[in-house]
């Protein structure tokens, strides 16, 4: 995990979720991974879910962390858009 991902994961882990919601378990697992010293890498799907969950629960997360998550999402979208530009039919 990058430092930004760790910051977002710790903030998301402190949120309140409805009982039985899948995001609750994901957030708690990611927060636990963020506090460990051993390296942990996120899959692209986990990274996207972490960032979108941070935006979804933005009212419970500090504004600077939400801004960070939004910036990460934008950079990922720009990277995918740039990689997908090839010869069009």
C-alpha positions, 0 to 999 in steps of 0.5 A: 500500500502507498502512503495515500492508500494507508491514510485513506484506509485508516480513515475509512476504518473509523467510519460507521457502517450499517450492520452486515454491509460488505464495505464494513468488513472491507474497510476494517480489513484494509485499516488492519493492513494499513497498520501492519509494517509488512508490505501489502499491495492492493489489486486494482479492484481493491484500490478502486473500491477503497477510493470509491468507498472513501468518496461514498462515506465522505461525511464521516471522513476528514475533508483532506482525506476525501480530496486525496481519494478524489485526486487518486480516482482522477489520476487513475481515470486519466491513466486508463484513458491515456492507455486506451487511446489507440487506433480507433475503428 
